[in-house]
Amino acid sequence: MPSATPERGARRYAAGRNGKKDGKGRRRGWRRFVSWKAFGLYALGMMLLGVAGVSIAYAMTDIPEANAFARSEASIVYWNDGETELGRFSAENRETVDISEIPQACQDAVVAAEDRSFYENSGFDPVGIVRAGIGYIRNNGSTAAGGGSTITQQYVKNYYLTQEQTPTRKIQEIFISVKIDRQMDKDDILAAYLNTIWFGRSGLYGIQTASRSYYGKPVSELNVAECAGLAGILRSPPRYDPTVGPENTERFNNRFQYVVDGMVEIGALDEATAATLVPPAVVPEQSTNRYGGPNGYLLRQVREELLDNGFTEEQIDTGGLRITTTFDPQAQAAAIAAVDAERPKENAEGVRVGLAAVTPGDGAVVAMYGGPDYVAQPFNDAIAASVQGGSAVKPFTLAAALEQGISLESRYSGNTLTDPILGPPVHNQGDEEYGEAVDLVTATESSMNTAFVDLAMDIGPDTIVDTQLAAGLSYAADEEADLRQNPRVTIGIGHVRPIDMAESYATLAAGGRHADWYTVRSVSEPGGNVPYRVEPAPESVLDPGVVADTTYALTQVVENGSGSEAQELGRPAAGKTGTHEDLTAWFSGYTPQLAASVAIFRGDGETAGTVSLDGVEGFETFTGGRFPARIWTAFMRGALEGMEVEEFPEPAEVGEPVNPTPTPTPTPTPTEDSGDENGDNGDGNGDGGDGNGDENGGDGNGDGGGGDDESGNEWGGVDPEEPSPEPSETPSDEPTEEPSPTEDPPGNEWGDANGGGGGGGGGGGPGGDRSP
């Protein structure tokens, strides 16, 4: 009979293989891995692996370079005082400030609003994250109630990372926040946060630009209530900006109270003070284009100048540069006011006005009027417009002649000029005839084309162009080559810009020292480095004596000639009118402290200065002595207000006269009814019948009026009923050559004026007055 013992053993073996305890009470098979002890070991292992993984991930997470967006800071453009803002360039409107410039109340308000445990947490707040998660669920996925990120986390997100919402980015944010919290002082973290956070509106970043936008003043001037209001807006600017609408106003008021209560909670404000605080008034957003209005041309020119000097678009828009310009706010305001008040308005459709003003000896552009609005009219009438300069360039012919030793007493033709090298004859305006020999002062006063072309043929047009370029004018290369062969260069057939005309007149105002014009004085970077600064180095290009005599002639234009409008300035001024046919009208001039040029024309781009001005304001001929001179005078009056009145240097009387006044034939002693000792003065327009004539004697054609019809000059004439100036019987106080016993006393130190009796035949006297 078989034994039962093996069967029992087999059963025990089988049971052991099915997970039951063996003979020693131990579990066998898969049951060994599902006990509580095993679970505990698994959990501990997982925790250790998690900690190790987190530690490894933390150690492997480096603090990245700041993103380009966070580093972006607006570049601010200042007026010439280096403090008053003119405008700014920016991709984002941000201005970084030091924590010392942010009031403690603003720091406390932001902590109360955004992260009340900021000074205690280590960069992230687990409780806050849980609280934000609950709020997210309760608000159906909305984050309007606020997120769980600490101030440090928000700073890290804005400064180092991106705005994407992914678990990976969030984990990276936490790791970096903890590292930043260990490496940086809390105040530095708070300052960095306040300089990078978004404040809504049209791209406001940072508390400084937000303060200027919401309250119209820098953050350093905010009070406690304003700080609390700004901190309240910070959570969600589109929802809490009270200027948007009534709902926003209610939210803003509630949020304001929340911030104030928080300030009390963190110990930054006592309850008594908190009870007195009310929501502050907030300024509506000013939606203006930074290039709008006349000052837009200034900003655009500054930008172009920066690009020309090696700055990139990125540096200009995001580099936080501090740009000090040459523009003077008083002078610029005067320019805008002068153009607005004095520009032609009737029948003036399409009429453009360009104005530029330059500091003599420096080149700094203190004012510029390029148009009424850069946005509406991008073409800059002061810098981009190149139009024919007319007689406004004649002073440089004077200077060229004086450099060659030809004095202002020299006499040239005042009548229509014909010469084979000229082609068509050269006429004076209105076809006026002034006599065969007119001194250069009178020719300048009355802006006689013929005398200046006659002089140009004498000294050579090439010499004139050299003087113009040395002073600051410039021409296109092909035009310059043609002008060097054409005596008409002296009457302004070449195309010039108002800014260059102002620069060249500034050379005269500086006694012959030339400096290139510029509008950017210096540029500094956020760290204080100054990569760009202009150090003017004027170059002497004209002899001071030559310039003194040129200036004297131009003062006579103002005192006696076509620029008489400038007398209203009330201080010594030198200037010159200019009119090219019916297309352009100029007035350019200077005092010792400032030079300016005004041009009026029609058209822009290639059409600038090609459309007739006739009929504007009802004038058949639109001249430089009217509206351009009035604008110039009004501008200079405003720009120079408060400045000392300065005198020009005395004339140097350089050179020798060319074609001097011939010595008159001695005359018999006057009889009782022959008038005074200088001949018949009569009513000031005597016939000059005797040898000496009078000082208003006849011109070369025997005309007792001296050929000086004012309608022929650029200021369009005077009242025909206004009497001519009485002739002077006493020599001027200015230096003059002693007259010979048989000569009439000269009218001024430059000898006889127009009338040209000696050179023109016909029975006129040897001289005449220098009436306008």
Buried (B, 14 or more C-beta within 10 A) or exposed (E): EEEEEEEEEEEEEEEBEEEBEEEEEEBBEEBEEEEEEEEEEEEEEEEEEEEEEEEEEBEEBEEEEBBEBBBBBBBBBBBBEEEEEBBBBBBBBBBBBEBEBBBEBBBBBBBBBBBBBBEEBEBBBEEBBEBBEEBBEEEEEEBEEBBBBBBBBBBBBBBBBEEEEEEEBBBBBBBBBBBBBEEBEBEEBBBBBBBBBBBBBEBBBBBBBBBBBBBEEBBEEBBBBBBBBBBBBBBBBEBBBBBBEEEBBEBBBEBBBBBBBBBBEBEBBEEEEBEEBEBBEBEEBEEEEBBEBBBBBBBBBBBBBBEEEEBEEEBBBBBBBBBBBBBBBBBBBBBBBBBBEBBBEEEBEEBBBBBBBBBBBBBBBBBBBBBBBBEEBBBBBBBBBBBBBBBBBBBBBBBBBBBBEBBBBBBBBBBBBEEEEBEEEBBBBBEBBBBBBBBBBBBBBBBBBBBBBBBBBBBBBEBBBBBBBBBBBBBEEEBBEBBBEBBBBBBBBBBBBBBBBBBBBBBBBBBBBBBBBBBBBBBBBEEEEEEBEBEBEBEEBBBBBBBBBBBBBBBBBBBBBBBBBBBBBEBBBBBBBBBBBBBBBBBBBBBBBBBBBBBBBBBBEEEBBEBEBEBBBEBEBBBBBBBBBBBBBBBBBBBBEEEEEEEBBEBBBBBEBBBBBEEBEEBEEBEEEBBEEBBBBBEBBBBBBBBBBBBBBBBBBBBBBBBBBBEBBBBBBBEEEEEBBEBEEEBEEEEBBEEEEEBBBBBBBBBBBBBBBBBBEBBBBBBBBBBB
